[in-house]
Every structure is written in C-alpha cells, then in structure tokens.
C-alpha cells in the first residue's frame, strides 16, 4: 500500500539541465583566483618583470618565473608557462608594470579551462557586480524636537532648528583624540 508521495520524493533532481550552454567554470572562483594572482604579482613584480619581459620560449618563461617569483613559482610553472607566454604575446598587452601584472593575473585566472580573454571578462564582470552591491545611503530618525518640530530628521538633525541628534558616541571619540 504505497502512496504517490513515496514514488515521487520532493528532494530529487528533475534530470533536465537548465537552458543555455552548460557552465564550465564558476565566475566567483575565477575572480578569486584572479585577485590572488594580482596579490602575488604585486609582491614579486620588481624581480619578475625585468626577466619575464625578455622571455621568448616556454623554457625562458619557466626560468624567469622560478627566478623572479621564487616563493610562488610552483603555482605558475610548468603548468601555466605556455599561457604566460600567450599573454605576453597578446597584441593588447599593457605597457605599464601594474597594468601588466593585473592583465596577466586576470588572464591566468581561468587556468586554461577558458580563453584568456573570457577569463579577463569574467574578472571584470565580477568586480563590477561587487561595486553594484546594495548599501544604505542615508537613514533618518523620527524626532520630537524642543523647538516643537515632530517628524523625520534630516542628516541626523532637526530640519527646523538644525539641532543635532546626540547618539552618545562623543565620549568615545574624545578618548581617541
């Protein structure tokens, strides 16, 4: 005596995948790796760029990274050496050192699973999404002032007489001075 609920439980997958092309990478993962690589290249750029800018082959790239990015070299070579060389040969490779570091970091963030350009695009979109995050611009408080005004404050003060609201933080800030 089984019921229909036993035949079709609520926690099963439908078996169908969603519309569109299946996602191969998670954008947040790409952006996180890009930020991590930016941090690394920012720390070693003084030693890395003079030797990496002269690299012409994969062997040159491996030597340059091992020499210039010593504590972090195992993250990049030999696995990403061909991608590093591709990035260095790109037509739109920047001229300034900081821009070069950021360009290389965002390009390598896809670790070869996606194209270099798409990796940079994902990093850019994820950073833009973070900037668009909602935040409180202003909050107002309902006040009853000694001047007779009753209503919402404006910039934490009475809109009529401009008396400011005392939140009780003044003694804390006086100690810090």
C-alpha positions as CSV (number, residue, x, y, z in Angstrom):
1,X,0.0,0.0,0.0
2,X,2.3,2.8,-1.3
3,X,1.2,6.3,-1.8
4,X,2.2,8.7,-4.6
5,X,4.5,10.6,-2.2
6,X,6.7,7.6,-1.9
7,X,7.0,7.3,-5.6
8,X,8.0,10.9,-6.2
9,X,10.0,12.4,-3.3
10,X,10.5,16.2,-3.2
11,X,14.3,16.3,-3.0
12,X,15.1,14.6,-6.3
13,X,16.6,16.4,-9.3
14,X,14.4,16.8,-12.3
15,X,17.0,15.2,-14.5
16,X,16.8,18.0,-17.0
17,X,19.5,20.6,-17.1
18,X,18.7,24.3,-17.5
19,X,18.6,26.3,-20.7
20,X,21.7,27.5,-22.4
21,X,25.2,26.3,-22.6
22,X,26.4,24.4,-19.6
23,X,28.6,26.3,-17.3
24,X,32.2,25.0,-17.3
25,X,33.6,27.3,-14.5
26,X,32.3,29.3,-11.6
27,X,32.8,33.1,-12.1
28,X,33.4,33.6,-8.4
29,X,36.2,31.1,-8.5
30,X,37.8,32.7,-11.5
31,X,37.6,36.2,-9.9
32,X,39.0,34.8,-6.6
33,X,42.0,33.2,-8.3
34,X,42.5,36.5,-10.3
35,X,42.6,38.5,-7.1
36,X,45.0,36.0,-5.6
37,X,47.3,36.2,-8.6
38,X,47.1,40.0,-8.6
39,X,48.4,39.9,-5.0
40,X,51.2,37.6,-5.9
41,X,52.3,39.6,-8.9
42,X,52.1,42.8,-6.9
43,X,54.6,41.4,-4.4
44,X,57.1,40.0,-6.9
45,X,56.7,42.4,-9.8
46,X,60.0,44.2,-9.1
47,X,62.0,41.0,-9.5
48,X,59.7,39.2,-12.1
49,X,59.1,41.7,-14.9
50,X,62.7,42.5,-15.9
51,X,63.4,38.8,-16.6
52,X,59.9,37.8,-17.8
53,X,59.7,40.7,-20.4
54,X,62.7,39.2,-22.2
55,X,61.2,35.6,-22.4
56,X,60.7,34.2,-25.9
57,X,60.1,30.5,-25.2
58,X,58.4,28.4,-22.6
59,X,61.8,27.5,-21.1
60,X,62.6,31.2,-20.8
61,X,59.3,31.7,-19.0
62,X,59.9,28.9,-16.6
63,X,63.4,30.2,-15.8
64,X,62.1,33.8,-15.4
65,X,59.2,32.7,-13.1
66,X,61.4,30.5,-11.0
67,X,64.0,33.3,-10.7
68,X,61.6,36.2,-10.2
69,X,58.7,34.8,-8.3
70,X,60.6,32.4,-6.1
71,X,58.2,31.5,-3.3
72,X,55.2,31.3,-5.7
73,X,56.8,29.7,-8.8
74,X,55.2,26.3,-8.3
75,X,51.8,27.8,-8.8
76,X,52.7,29.0,-12.3
77,X,55.3,26.8,-13.8
78,X,55.5,24.5,-15.6
79,X,51.7,24.2,-15.8
80,X,50.9,27.7,-16.9
81,X,54.1,28.6,-18.7
82,X,52.5,28.3,-22.2
83,X,49.6,30.5,-21.1
84,X,52.0,33.1,-19.7
85,X,53.8,33.2,-23.0
86,X,50.5,33.6,-24.8
87,X,49.6,36.5,-22.6
88,X,52.9,38.2,-23.1
89,X,52.5,37.9,-26.9
90,X,49.0,39.4,-26.9
91,X,48.5,42.5,-29.0
92,X,46.8,44.4,-26.3
93,X,49.3,43.6,-23.6
94,X,49.7,46.8,-21.5
95,X,52.8,48.9,-21.3
96,X,52.8,49.9,-17.6
97,X,54.0,47.5,-15.0
98,X,51.0,47.5,-12.7
99,X,48.6,47.1,-15.6
100,X,50.8,44.2,-16.9
101,X,50.6,42.4,-13.6
102,X,46.8,42.8,-13.4
103,X,46.4,41.8,-17.1
104,X,48.5,38.7,-16.6
105,X,46.7,37.8,-13.3
106,X,43.2,38.1,-14.7
107,X,44.2,36.2,-17.9
108,X,45.7,33.3,-16.0
109,X,42.8,33.0,-13.6
110,X,41.0,30.6,-16.0
111,X,44.0,28.2,-15.8
112,X,43.5,27.2,-19.4
113,X,39.9,25.9,-19.0
114,X,38.6,29.0,-20.7
115,X,40.2,31.5,-23.1
116,X,42.4,34.3,-21.7
117,X,40.0,37.0,-22.9
118,X,37.0,35.3,-21.3
119,X,38.9,35.0,-18.1
120,X,39.6,38.7,-18.0
121,X,35.9,39.4,-18.9
122,X,34.7,37.3,-16.0
123,X,37.0,39.0,-13.5
124,X,35.8,42.4,-14.8
125,X,32.1,41.5,-14.5
126,X,32.5,40.0,-11.0
127,X,34.3,43.2,-9.8
128,X,31.6,45.3,-11.3
129,X,28.9,43.2,-9.6
130,X,30.6,43.8,-6.2
131,X,30.5,47.6,-6.8
132,X,26.8,47.4,-7.5
133,X,26.1,45.7,-4.2
134,X,23.3,47.5,-2.3
135,X,24.2,49.6,0.7
136,X,22.4,52.2,2.8
137,X,23.0,55.7,1.6
138,X,21.2,57.6,4.4
139,X,18.9,56.7,7.3
140,X,16.6,59.0,9.1
141,X,15.2,59.0,12.6
142,X,11.8,60.3,13.8
143,X,12.4,63.1,16.2
144,X,10.4,65.3,18.6
145,X,12.5,68.5,19.0
146,X,12.4,71.1,21.7
147,X,11.5,73.7,19.0
148,X,8.2,71.9,18.5
149,X,9.0,70.0,15.3
150,X,7.8,66.4,15.1
151,X,8.8,64.3,12.1
152,X,11.7,62.8,10.3
153,X,15.2,64.2,10.9
154,X,17.3,65.4,8.1
155,X,21.0,64.3,8.2
156,X,20.6,63.4,11.9
157,X,19.4,66.9,12.9
158,X,16.1,68.7,13.3
159,X,15.3,70.2,9.9
160,X,13.7,73.3,11.5
161,X,16.3,74.4,14.1
162,X,19.3,72.3,13.0
163,X,19.7,70.8,16.5
164,X,21.8,67.6,16.0
165,X,20.9,64.2,17.4
166,X,23.3,63.0,20.2
167,X,23.9,59.3,19.7
168,X,26.1,59.1,22.8
169,X,29.3,58.4,20.9
170,X,31.0,61.8,21.7
171,X,32.8,60.4,24.9
172,X,34.2,57.5,22.8
173,X,35.7,59.8,20.2
174,X,37.1,62.3,22.8
175,X,39.3,59.5,24.2
176,X,40.8,58.8,20.7
177,X,41.9,62.4,20.2
